[in-house]
């Protein structure tokens, strides 16, 4: 199983299946993607979905409709809800802020526009040589799972940045994942240094852009 970070919240997995999560990538994925998983429909998670020419789109019904409006053909869309399992992918409840009035208020204040339609958010647990949990950009999550790899949103919020980061560290500790892959840290409005996490967590931080290879739940090497 190989995994790598492709920018924003996008993760690529090549193992039992070739999976792309949250396709607003800043580096192109390998061809022949089989499944494209979308946690929610904010632009920094879905914007480039139509640039992935193949693969079944796995998302909530309203997020599938947004993907269709971005140019994805209907036959590729597969609407799901929490509790469904597709291959080695478990669909779990999502906790990204999509319809929260407080989020909308601060979005208006700091970006001077309404947020994108978010759809219904989902989380995904991919089970392979190691298990990987992707929670979108959620900062409070109620899931009773213990993945080997946690994709942890990490950013500098425009207010309460230290409190936000403490919340993320506490959440990571709750999941007890031995490996953390930071995501969301390279967005222009919230840039953060993922290496900061090494000072807060005992987990191994996978903060490079190269491939990380796992076998039997353990990281064995990384490749360019």
Order of alpha helices (4+ residues) and beta strands (2+ residues): beta-beta-beta-beta-alpha-beta-alpha-beta-beta-beta-alpha-beta-beta-beta-alpha-beta-beta-beta-beta
